[in-house]
């Protein structure tokens, strides 16, 4: 019989791509979100507030998933609130599913803040050496990723399911309205630069401009989640997941500029944050959207400059080791420049950008 998945966060960049992948593989897929997507053929939407345990239990009462994929979070003003709220969401979902006793595996998507620290201390203090490896333990700092992991571990001990934790680097893929979406943010920024005649200025640090880095294509992450959830050797393991290539932003910035037909500004040694560059761009984008009959006129729906600034402003080189997955048989690879161009083409086809 086909596996049955519950994707928590089905409207996000991870959940959207995972839903498409699992459906193509013949899975039965339920997509849980406050506003679940209705444009993914075959996805069975489930609408619920993850912070309302009673409503959540009602929404999930008749659903018996074999596999649960947790790919959502809610940004809060402090890390203490991030821990409280995001741990609660994981706990509420797993508590609601517990009476059905159907779950065989739970996969949790976190990220490299496992190694870099939470937003309040991001990339500061003593960092573990790069490339980041899964054997490097938790930092001595409060982190909502750790709290989410602990909720999964506790529920697994109670209910007997297996688990996997997935730590992507910056995720690139198709989604609209995400809190962390560098690809769409850069596409919109490049479009504004082209249409308004603005310089295409790298917003980050000299370390990111000159140092090596990597990224995670959401399609690769979807395949990794599926692999770990159905591979016995991957049971009860935490994994890094990146594309498999490395690059420097001094190289990638030129390729993005070429795709959009803009000339990149010379890097001065210190970038200008996108939150500064896009502070006055809401009306510019609205005019562009009207000119080209685009589907979204609200700039805030499309871009997450704060997150792109955080990633591109890091003072350390960030590369990620994939040996653990490779040794267990996950060999997928994706060129990151192709990840960007694939995304840009899809955004154009969907009339997100002109």
BALOBA-1460 file (C-alpha; in Angstrom, 3 decimals):
// residues 354
<rec num="1" residu="x" x="0.000" y="0.000" z="0.000"/>
<rec num="2" residu="x" x="1.123" y="3.563" z="-0.648"/>
<rec num="3" residu="x" x="2.634" y="5.521" z="2.203"/>
<rec num="4" residu="x" x="0.559" y="8.327" z="3.689"/>
<rec num="5" residu="x" x="2.305" y="11.601" z="4.494"/>
<rec num="6" residu="x" x="1.299" y="14.537" z="6.629"/>
<rec num="7" residu="x" x="3.309" y="17.610" z="5.664"/>
<rec num="8" residu="x" x="3.178" y="20.227" z="8.406"/>
<rec num="9" residu="x" x="3.878" y="23.539" z="6.691"/>
<rec num="10" residu="x" x="2.616" y="22.521" z="3.267"/>
<rec num="11" residu="x" x="2.409" y="26.117" z="2.039"/>
<rec num="12" residu="x" x="6.105" y="26.812" z="2.616"/>
<rec num="13" residu="x" x="9.162" y="26.443" z="0.436"/>
<rec num="14" residu="x" x="9.977" y="23.006" z="1.882"/>
<rec num="15" residu="x" x="6.433" y="21.706" z="2.127"/>
<rec num="16" residu="x" x="5.433" y="22.845" z="-1.357"/>
<rec num="17" residu="x" x="8.345" y="21.077" z="-3.035"/>
<rec num="18" residu="x" x="8.012" y="17.993" z="-0.827"/>
<rec num="19" residu="x" x="4.312" y="17.665" z="-1.661"/>
<rec num="20" residu="x" x="5.028" y="17.693" z="-5.388"/>
<rec num="21" residu="x" x="7.772" y="15.085" z="-4.955"/>
<rec num="22" residu="x" x="5.764" y="12.684" z="-2.795"/>
<rec num="23" residu="x" x="2.688" y="12.912" z="-5.008"/>
<rec num="24" residu="x" x="4.828" y="12.106" z="-8.048"/>
<rec num="25" residu="x" x="6.065" y="9.033" z="-6.145"/>
<rec num="26" residu="x" x="2.509" y="7.820" z="-5.565"/>
<rec num="27" residu="x" x="2.133" y="8.780" z="-1.910"/>
<rec num="28" residu="x" x="-1.125" y="9.882" z="-0.332"/>
<rec num="29" residu="x" x="-0.341" y="13.385" z="0.917"/>
<rec num="30" residu="x" x="-2.121" y="15.605" z="3.437"/>
<rec num="31" residu="x" x="-0.926" y="19.204" z="3.621"/>
<rec num="32" residu="x" x="-1.400" y="20.975" z="6.957"/>
<rec num="33" residu="x" x="-1.213" y="24.751" z="7.297"/>
<rec num="34" residu="x" x="-3.354" y="27.638" z="8.468"/>
<rec num="35" residu="x" x="-3.980" y="28.328" z="4.787"/>
<rec num="36" residu="x" x="-2.991" y="25.120" z="2.986"/>
<rec num="37" residu="x" x="-2.313" y="25.324" z="-0.748"/>
<rec num="38" residu="x" x="-5.166" y="24.425" z="-3.055"/>
<rec num="39" residu="x" x="-3.217" y="24.502" z="-6.325"/>
<rec num="40" residu="x" x="-1.251" y="21.250" z="-5.876"/>
<rec num="41" residu="x" x="-3.133" y="18.505" z="-7.681"/>
<rec num="42" residu="x" x="-3.690" y="15.507" z="-5.429"/>
<rec num="43" residu="x" x="-2.790" y="17.246" z="-2.173"/>
<rec num="44" residu="x" x="-5.455" y="16.867" z="0.505"/>
<rec num="45" residu="x" x="-5.501" y="20.198" z="2.405"/>
<rec num="46" residu="x" x="-5.869" y="20.306" z="6.165"/>
<rec num="47" residu="x" x="-6.489" y="23.708" z="7.741"/>
<rec num="48" residu="x" x="-5.620" y="24.184" z="11.400"/>
<rec num="49" residu="x" x="-3.811" y="26.471" z="13.818"/>
<rec num="50" residu="x" x="-0.823" y="24.599" z="15.258"/>
<rec num="51" residu="x" x="-1.101" y="26.625" z="18.464"/>
<rec num="52" residu="x" x="-4.684" y="25.462" z="19.106"/>
<rec num="53" residu="x" x="-4.430" y="21.869" z="20.425"/>
<rec num="54" residu="x" x="-8.172" y="21.235" z="20.459"/>
<rec num="55" residu="x" x="-8.729" y="22.434" z="16.897"/>
<rec num="56" residu="x" x="-5.668" y="20.523" z="15.754"/>
<rec num="57" residu="x" x="-6.918" y="17.271" z="17.263"/>
<rec num="58" residu="x" x="-10.248" y="17.757" z="15.512"/>
<rec num="59" residu="x" x="-8.584" y="18.486" z="12.158"/>
<rec num="60" residu="x" x="-6.347" y="15.401" z="12.410"/>
<rec num="61" residu="x" x="-8.836" y="13.024" z="14.057"/>
<rec num="62" residu="x" x="-9.456" y="10.898" z="10.948"/>
<rec num="63" residu="x" x="-5.983" y="11.158" z="9.397"/>
<rec num="64" residu="x" x="-3.631" y="8.210" z="9.872"/>
<rec num="65" residu="x" x="-0.257" y="9.178" z="8.401"/>
<rec num="66" residu="x" x="2.595" y="6.707" z="8.239"/>
<rec num="67" residu="x" x="5.104" y="9.539" z="7.865"/>
<rec num="68" residu="x" x="5.096" y="13.075" z="9.279"/>
<rec num="69" residu="x" x="7.249" y="15.862" z="7.859"/>
<rec num="70" residu="x" x="7.643" y="18.932" z="10.082"/>
<rec num="71" residu="x" x="8.692" y="21.891" z="7.958"/>
<rec num="72" residu="x" x="7.274" y="24.987" z="9.570"/>
<rec num="73" residu="x" x="8.101" y="27.594" z="12.186"/>
<rec num="74" residu="x" x="6.842" y="30.967" z="13.366"/>
<rec num="75" residu="x" x="9.272" y="33.836" z="13.906"/>
<rec num="76" residu="x" x="8.996" y="35.505" z="17.322"/>
<rec num="77" residu="x" x="10.642" y="38.669" z="18.713"/>
<rec num="78" residu="x" x="12.995" y="36.803" z="21.070"/>
<rec num="79" residu="x" x="14.636" y="33.385" z="21.112"/>
<rec num="80" residu="x" x="12.821" y="32.549" z="24.326"/>
<rec num="81" residu="x" x="9.527" y="33.083" z="22.502"/>
<rec num="82" residu="x" x="10.829" y="31.191" z="19.453"/>
<rec num="83" residu="x" x="11.505" y="28.240" z="21.750"/>
<rec num="84" residu="x" x="8.140" y="28.404" z="23.485"/>
<rec num="85" residu="x" x="6.037" y="28.794" z="20.340"/>
<rec num="86" residu="x" x="7.902" y="26.532" z="17.926"/>
<rec num="87" residu="x" x="8.355" y="23.699" z="20.415"/>
<rec num="88" residu="x" x="4.645" y="23.934" z="21.219"/>
<rec num="89" residu="x" x="3.697" y="23.550" z="17.550"/>
<rec num="90" residu="x" x="5.709" y="20.338" z="17.219"/>
<rec num="91" residu="x" x="4.340" y="18.997" z="20.504"/>
<rec num="92" residu="x" x="0.743" y="19.776" z="19.582"/>
<rec num="93" residu="x" x="0.983" y="17.973" z="16.219"/>
<rec num="94" residu="x" x="2.583" y="14.840" z="17.647"/>
<rec num="95" residu="x" x="0.193" y="14.775" z="20.607"/>
<rec num="96" residu="x" x="-2.788" y="15.029" z="18.247"/>
<rec num="97" residu="x" x="-1.512" y="12.093" z="16.168"/>
<rec num="98" residu="x" x="-0.523" y="9.900" z="19.103"/>
<rec num="99" residu="x" x="-3.924" y="8.220" z="19.727"/>
<rec num="100" residu="x" x="-4.049" y="6.966" z="16.123"/>
<rec num="101" residu="x" x="-0.784" y="5.027" z="16.586"/>
<rec num="102" residu="x" x="-0.141" y="5.122" z="12.824"/>
<rec num="103" residu="x" x="3.110" y="7.100" z="12.635"/>
<rec num="104" residu="x" x="6.222" y="5.156" z="11.623"/>
<rec num="105" residu="x" x="8.603" y="8.070" z="11.024"/>
<rec num="106" residu="x" x="8.828" y="11.777" z="11.809"/>
<rec num="107" residu="x" x="11.215" y="14.020" z="9.840"/>
<rec num="108" residu="x" x="12.080" y="17.439" z="11.244"/>
<rec num="109" residu="x" x="13.593" y="20.202" z="9.082"/>
<rec num="110" residu="x" x="15.814" y="22.610" z="11.004"/>
<rec num="111" residu="x" x="18.960" y="24.173" z="9.517"/>
<rec num="112" residu="x" x="22.496" y="25.402" z="9.988"/>
<rec num="113" residu="x" x="21.509" y="27.578" z="12.941"/>
<rec num="114" residu="x" x="22.162" y="24.310" z="14.740"/>
<rec num="115" residu="x" x="25.857" y="25.226" z="14.259"/>
<rec num="116" residu="x" x="25.628" y="29.007" z="13.855"/>
<rec num="117" residu="x" x="23.339" y="29.828" z="16.763"/>
<rec num="118" residu="x" x="19.896" y="31.484" z="16.923"/>
<rec num="119" residu="x" x="19.020" y="34.831" z="15.372"/>
<rec num="120" residu="x" x="19.913" y="36.708" z="18.571"/>
<rec num="121" residu="x" x="23.486" y="35.326" z="18.459"/>
<rec num="122" residu="x" x="23.737" y="34.420" z="14.775"/>
<rec num="123" residu="x" x="27.304" y="33.727" z="13.645"/>
<rec num="124" residu="x" x="28.726" y="35.198" z="16.889"/>
<rec num="125" residu="x" x="30.774" y="33.724" z="19.678"/>
<rec num="126" residu="x" x="32.767" y="30.515" z="19.247"/>
<rec num="127" residu="x" x="31.651" y="28.615" z="16.166"/>
<rec num="128" residu="x" x="32.528" y="24.998" z="15.393"/>
<rec num="129" residu="x" x="35.057" y="24.602" z="12.556"/>
<rec num="130" residu="x" x="33.826" y="24.324" z="8.993"/>
<rec num="131" residu="x" x="32.822" y="22.325" z="7.127"/>
<rec num="132" residu="x" x="29.984" y="21.700" z="9.563"/>
<rec num="133" residu="x" x="29.605" y="18.010" z="10.424"/>
<rec num="134" residu="x" x="26.719" y="16.293" z="12.174"/>
<rec num="135" residu="x" x="28.992" y="15.014" z="14.948"/>
<rec num="136" residu="x" x="29.480" y="18.605" z="16.111"/>
<rec num="137" residu="x" x="27.110" y="18.882" z="19.061"/>
<rec num="138" residu="x" x="24.781" y="21.615" z="20.195"/>
<rec num="139" residu="x" x="26.123" y="25.050" z="21.023"/>
<rec num="140" residu="x" x="25.932" y="26.186" z="24.633"/>
<rec num="141" residu="x" x="23.106" y="28.588" z="23.848"/>
<rec num="142" residu="x" x="19.307" y="28.395" z="23.784"/>
<rec num="143" residu="x" x="18.029" y="27.558" z="20.300"/>
<rec num="144" residu="x" x="14.498" y="26.751" z="19.141"/>
<rec num="145" residu="x" x="15.859" y="24.070" z="16.791"/>
<rec num="146" residu="x" x="17.098" y="22.144" z="19.828"/>
<rec num="147" residu="x" x="13.715" y="22.531" z="21.509"/>
<rec num="148" residu="x" x="11.932" y="21.186" z="18.428"/>
<rec num="149" residu="x" x="14.309" y="18.222" z="18.294"/>
<rec num="150" residu="x" x="13.618" y="17.436" z="21.946"/>
<rec num="151" residu="x" x="9.869" y="17.375" z="21.302"/>
<rec num="152" residu="x" x="10.391" y="14.852" z="18.482"/>
<rec num="153" residu="x" x="12.717" y="12.718" z="20.614"/>
<rec num="154" residu="x" x="10.258" y="12.668" z="23.526"/>
<rec num="155" residu="x" x="7.323" y="11.712" z="21.301"/>
<rec num="156" residu="x" x="9.406" y="9.019" z="19.571"/>
<rec num="157" residu="x" x="10.266" y="7.478" z="22.938"/>
<rec num="158" residu="x" x="6.572" y="7.543" z="23.869"/>
<rec num="159" residu="x" x="5.068" y="6.303" z="20.591"/>
<rec num="160" residu="x" x="7.853" y="4.166" z="19.127"/>
<rec num="161" residu="x" x="8.340" y="5.840" z="15.750"/>
<rec num="162" residu="x" x="11.672" y="6.519" z="14.047"/>
<rec num="163" residu="x" x="12.897" y="10.026" z="13.341"/>
<rec num="164" residu="x" x="15.315" y="12.023" z="11.205"/>
<rec num="165" residu="x" x="16.552" y="15.604" z="11.503"/>
<rec num="166" residu="x" x="17.512" y="17.509" z="8.346"/>
<rec num="167" residu="x" x="19.791" y="20.548" z="8.425"/>
<rec num="168" residu="x" x="19.769" y="22.419" z="5.114"/>
<rec num="169" residu="x" x="21.806" y="25.517" z="4.377"/>
<rec num="170" residu="x" x="19.944" y="28.449" z="2.783"/>
<rec num="171" residu="x" x="17.063" y="26.892" z="0.825"/>
<rec num="172" residu="x" x="16.356" y="27.913" z="-2.742"/>
<rec num="173" residu="x" x="13.119" y="26.890" z="-4.408"/>
<rec num="174" residu="x" x="9.691" y="27.966" z="-5.562"/>
<rec num="175" residu="x" x="7.336" y="29.404" z="-2.953"/>
<rec num="176" residu="x" x="5.606" y="32.733" z="-2.385"/>
<rec num="177" residu="x" x="5.038" y="34.400" z="0.966"/>
<rec num="178" residu="x" x="7.865" y="32.716" z="2.858"/>
<rec num="179" residu="x" x="9.721" y="34.227" z="5.802"/>
<rec num="180" residu="x" x="13.032" y="32.830" z="4.506"/>
<rec num="181" residu="x" x="13.313" y="32.904" z="0.721"/>
<rec num="182" residu="x" x="16.569" y="34.187" z="-0.745"/>
<rec num="183" residu="x" x="15.891" y="33.097" z="-4.333"/>
<rec num="184" residu="x" x="12.643" y="35.023" z="-4.745"/>
<rec num="185" residu="x" x="14.066" y="37.962" z="-2.797"/>
<rec num="186" residu="x" x="17.061" y="38.264" z="-5.138"/>
<rec num="187" residu="x" x="14.851" y="37.832" z="-8.214"/>
<rec num="188" residu="x" x="12.603" y="40.698" z="-7.133"/>
<rec num="189" residu="x" x="15.599" y="42.839" z="-6.160"/>
<rec num="190" residu="x" x="17.280" y="42.273" z="-9.539"/>
<rec num="191" residu="x" x="14.036" y="43.129" z="-11.337"/>
<rec num="192" residu="x" x="13.741" y="46.392" z="-9.383"/>
<rec num="193" residu="x" x="17.360" y="47.267" z="-10.189"/>
<rec num="194" residu="x" x="16.769" y="46.649" z="-13.896"/>
<rec num="195" residu="x" x="13.472" y="48.522" z="-14.135"/>
<rec num="196" residu="x" x="14.502" y="51.462" z="-11.920"/>
<rec num="197" residu="x" x="18.048" y="51.724" z="-13.236"/>
<rec num="198" residu="x" x="19.522" y="51.043" z="-9.831"/>
<rec num="199" residu="x" x="22.938" y="49.433" z="-9.298"/>
<rec num="200" residu="x" x="22.836" y="45.712" z="-8.511"/>
<rec num="201" residu="x" x="24.763" y="45.876" z="-5.233"/>
<rec num="202" residu="x" x="25.813" y="42.797" z="-3.278"/>
<rec num="203" residu="x" x="24.259" y="43.257" z="0.180"/>
<rec num="204" residu="x" x="26.599" y="41.092" z="2.229"/>
<rec num="205" residu="x" x="29.993" y="40.893" z="3.884"/>
<rec num="206" residu="x" x="33.462" y="40.616" z="2.359"/>
<rec num="207" residu="x" x="33.743" y="37.146" z="3.883"/>
<rec num="208" residu="x" x="30.653" y="35.962" z="2.013"/>
<rec num="209" residu="x" x="31.763" y="37.713" z="-1.196"/>
<rec num="210" residu="x" x="35.192" y="36.078" z="-1.165"/>
<rec num="211" residu="x" x="34.687" y="32.892" z="0.868"/>
<rec num="212" residu="x" x="33.259" y="29.522" z="-0.073"/>
<rec num="213" residu="x" x="29.653" y="28.667" z="0.628"/>
<rec num="214" residu="x" x="26.909" y="26.265" z="-0.424"/>
<rec num="215" residu="x" x="23.097" y="26.135" z="-0.600"/>
<rec num="216" residu="x" x="20.229" y="23.642" z="-0.584"/>
<rec num="217" residu="x" x="17.783" y="23.235" z="-3.454"/>
<rec num="218" residu="x" x="14.297" y="22.530" z="-2.085"/>
<rec num="219" residu="x" x="13.942" y="19.705" z="-4.616"/>
<rec num="220" residu="x" x="17.083" y="18.010" z="-3.273"/>
<rec num="221" residu="x" x="15.792" y="18.478" z="0.268"/>
<rec num="222" residu="x" x="12.488" y="16.831" z="-0.732"/>
<rec num="223" residu="x" x="14.354" y="13.807" z="-2.062"/>
<rec num="224" residu="x" x="16.535" y="13.688" z="1.061"/>
<rec num="225" residu="x" x="13.505" y="13.778" z="3.350"/>
<rec num="226" residu="x" x="11.895" y="10.936" z="1.413"/>
<rec num="227" residu="x" x="15.106" y="8.905" z="1.409"/>
<rec num="228" residu="x" x="15.668" y="9.213" z="5.161"/>
<rec num="229" residu="x" x="12.027" y="8.459" z="5.941"/>
<rec num="230" residu="x" x="12.142" y="5.183" z="3.975"/>
<rec num="231" residu="x" x="15.720" y="3.988" z="4.595"/>
<rec num="232" residu="x" x="16.329" y="1.855" z="7.672"/>
<rec num="233" residu="x" x="19.986" y="2.900" z="7.946"/>
<rec num="234" residu="x" x="18.885" y="6.533" z="8.239"/>
<rec num="235" residu="x" x="16.532" y="5.865" z="11.155"/>
<rec num="236" residu="x" x="17.123" y="8.022" z="14.221"/>
<rec num="237" residu="x" x="19.830" y="10.097" z="12.560"/>
<rec num="238" residu="x" x="20.512" y="13.807" z="12.008"/>
<rec num="239" residu="x" x="21.801" y="14.871" z="8.589"/>
<rec num="240" residu="x" x="23.190" y="17.903" z="6.832"/>
<rec num="241" residu="x" x="21.713" y="18.401" z="3.376"/>
<rec num="242" residu="x" x="23.180" y="20.669" z="0.682"/>
<rec num="243" residu="x" x="23.482" y="20.561" z="-3.091"/>
<rec num="244" residu="x" x="26.992" y="19.147" z="-3.150"/>
<rec num="245" residu="x" x="28.810" y="22.000" z="-4.887"/>
<rec num="246" residu="x" x="30.557" y="25.055" z="-3.418"/>
<rec num="247" residu="x" x="30.861" y="28.568" z="-4.844"/>
<rec num="248" residu="x" x="31.841" y="32.131" z="-4.011"/>
<rec num="249" residu="x" x="29.266" y="34.921" z="-4.149"/>
<rec num="250" residu="x" x="31.702" y="36.967" z="-6.242"/>
<rec num="251" residu="x" x="31.120" y="34.298" z="-8.923"/>
<rec num="252" residu="x" x="27.390" y="33.699" z="-8.355"/>
<rec num="253" residu="x" x="26.482" y="37.403" z="-8.251"/>
<rec num="254" residu="x" x="27.714" y="37.858" z="-11.824"/>
<rec num="255" residu="x" x="25.640" y="34.892" z="-13.022"/>
<rec num="256" residu="x" x="22.481" y="36.217" z="-11.406"/>
<rec num="257" residu="x" x="23.149" y="39.640" z="-12.914"/>
<rec num="258" residu="x" x="23.656" y="38.089" z="-16.361"/>
<rec num="259" residu="x" x="20.318" y="36.268" z="-16.182"/>
<rec num="260" residu="x" x="18.446" y="39.475" z="-15.430"/>
<rec num="261" residu="x" x="20.475" y="41.618" z="-17.816"/>
<rec num="262" residu="x" x="21.795" y="43.977" z="-15.138"/>
<rec num="263" residu="x" x="25.352" y="45.088" z="-14.504"/>
<rec num="264" residu="x" x="26.614" y="44.217" z="-11.034"/>
<rec num="265" residu="x" x="28.150" y="47.052" z="-9.076"/>
<rec num="266" residu="x" x="31.794" y="46.669" z="-8.113"/>
<rec num="267" residu="x" x="32.063" y="45.301" z="-4.577"/>
<rec num="268" residu="x" x="33.470" y="47.980" z="-2.288"/>
<rec num="269" residu="x" x="34.398" y="45.619" z="0.522"/>
<rec num="270" residu="x" x="31.188" y="46.221" z="2.457"/>
<rec num="271" residu="x" x="27.704" y="45.505" z="1.165"/>
<rec num="272" residu="x" x="24.539" y="47.558" z="1.560"/>
<rec num="273" residu="x" x="21.817" y="45.488" z="3.295"/>
<rec num="274" residu="x" x="18.709" y="44.731" z="1.280"/>
<rec num="275" residu="x" x="16.547" y="46.057" z="4.092"/>
<rec num="276" residu="x" x="18.148" y="49.439" z="3.362"/>
<rec num="277" residu="x" x="18.109" y="49.088" z="-0.419"/>
<rec num="278" residu="x" x="14.459" y="47.979" z="-0.552"/>
<rec num="279" residu="x" x="13.129" y="50.312" z="2.153"/>
<rec num="280" residu="x" x="11.565" y="52.639" z="-0.440"/>
<rec num="281" residu="x" x="10.794" y="50.021" z="-3.098"/>
<rec num="282" residu="x" x="7.183" y="49.103" z="-2.330"/>
<rec num="283" residu="x" x="5.721" y="51.622" z="-4.768"/>
<rec num="284" residu="x" x="8.366" y="50.808" z="-7.374"/>
<rec num="285" residu="x" x="7.406" y="47.144" z="-7.255"/>
<rec num="286" residu="x" x="3.697" y="47.974" z="-7.381"/>
<rec num="287" residu="x" x="4.308" y="49.963" z="-10.563"/>
<rec num="288" residu="x" x="6.370" y="47.125" z="-12.078"/>
<rec num="289" residu="x" x="3.649" y="44.599" z="-11.227"/>
<rec num="290" residu="x" x="1.036" y="46.809" z="-12.867"/>
<rec num="291" residu="x" x="3.170" y="47.415" z="-15.951"/>
<rec num="292" residu="x" x="3.746" y="43.698" z="-16.568"/>
<rec num="293" residu="x" x="0.444" y="42.389" z="-15.169"/>
<rec num="294" residu="x" x="2.168" y="40.379" z="-12.446"/>
<rec num="295" residu="x" x="0.192" y="38.369" z="-9.921"/>
<rec num="296" residu="x" x="1.516" y="40.019" z="-6.739"/>
<rec num="297" residu="x" x="1.839" y="43.774" z="-6.243"/>
<rec num="298" residu="x" x="2.719" y="43.666" z="-2.534"/>
<rec num="299" residu="x" x="6.497" y="43.638" z="-2.159"/>
<rec num="300" residu="x" x="6.313" y="42.379" z="1.430"/>
<rec num="301" residu="x" x="4.601" y="39.177" z="0.297"/>
<rec num="302" residu="x" x="7.520" y="38.306" z="-1.979"/>
<rec num="303" residu="x" x="10.732" y="39.340" z="-0.249"/>
<rec num="304" residu="x" x="12.459" y="38.496" z="3.022"/>
<rec num="305" residu="x" x="15.362" y="40.981" z="3.022"/>
<rec num="306" residu="x" x="16.092" y="40.519" z="6.737"/>
<rec num="307" residu="x" x="16.848" y="36.822" z="6.208"/>
<rec num="308" residu="x" x="18.896" y="37.329" z="3.050"/>
<rec num="309" residu="x" x="20.891" y="40.028" z="4.853"/>
<rec num="310" residu="x" x="21.538" y="37.638" z="7.757"/>
<rec num="311" residu="x" x="22.805" y="34.893" z="5.454"/>
<rec num="312" residu="x" x="24.913" y="37.119" z="3.214"/>
<rec num="313" residu="x" x="26.246" y="39.210" z="6.094"/>
<rec num="314" residu="x" x="27.831" y="36.373" z="8.078"/>
<rec num="315" residu="x" x="31.426" y="37.032" z="9.166"/>
<rec num="316" residu="x" x="32.528" y="33.405" z="8.705"/>
<rec num="317" residu="x" x="32.858" y="31.026" z="5.784"/>
<rec num="318" residu="x" x="30.041" y="28.475" z="5.803"/>
<rec num="319" residu="x" x="30.381" y="25.134" z="4.038"/>
<rec num="320" residu="x" x="28.640" y="21.910" z="4.917"/>
<rec num="321" residu="x" x="29.837" y="18.310" z="4.934"/>
<rec num="322" residu="x" x="27.587" y="15.680" z="3.330"/>
<rec num="323" residu="x" x="29.696" y="12.587" z="4.024"/>
<rec num="324" residu="x" x="27.221" y="11.014" z="6.424"/>
<rec num="325" residu="x" x="24.432" y="10.883" z="3.835"/>
<rec num="326" residu="x" x="26.815" y="9.850" z="1.053"/>
<rec num="327" residu="x" x="28.110" y="6.890" z="3.041"/>
<rec num="328" residu="x" x="24.532" y="5.704" z="3.609"/>
<rec num="329" residu="x" x="23.628" y="5.943" z="-0.088"/>
<rec num="330" residu="x" x="22.141" y="9.387" z="-0.729"/>
<rec num="331" residu="x" x="24.171" y="10.578" z="-3.737"/>
<rec num="332" residu="x" x="21.998" y="13.330" z="-5.260"/>
<rec num="333" residu="x" x="23.740" y="16.451" z="-6.571"/>
<rec num="334" residu="x" x="22.489" y="19.806" z="-7.842"/>
<rec num="335" residu="x" x="24.495" y="22.698" z="-9.315"/>
<rec num="336" residu="x" x="23.454" y="25.800" z="-7.382"/>
<rec num="337" residu="x" x="23.665" y="28.196" z="-10.335"/>
<rec num="338" residu="x" x="21.142" y="25.932" z="-12.090"/>
<rec num="339" residu="x" x="18.976" y="26.062" z="-8.947"/>
<rec num="340" residu="x" x="18.808" y="29.834" z="-9.316"/>
<rec num="341" residu="x" x="18.073" y="29.832" z="-13.048"/>
<rec num="342" residu="x" x="15.461" y="27.076" z="-12.695"/>
<rec num="343" residu="x" x="13.735" y="29.152" z="-10.027"/>
<rec num="344" residu="x" x="13.910" y="32.367" z="-12.060"/>
<rec num="345" residu="x" x="12.352" y="30.634" z="-15.068"/>
<rec num="346" residu="x" x="9.528" y="29.278" z="-12.942"/>
<rec num="347" residu="x" x="8.905" y="32.681" z="-11.349"/>
<rec num="348" residu="x" x="8.697" y="34.186" z="-14.812"/>
<rec num="349" residu="x" x="6.295" y="31.481" z="-16.033"/>
<rec num="350" residu="x" x="4.102" y="32.075" z="-12.967"/>
<rec num="351" residu="x" x="4.155" y="35.854" z="-13.599"/>
<rec num="352" residu="x" x="5.809" y="36.565" z="-10.264"/>
<rec num="353" residu="x" x="8.542" y="38.471" z="-12.129"/>
<rec num="354" residu="x" x="8.342" y="39.911" z="-15.677"/>
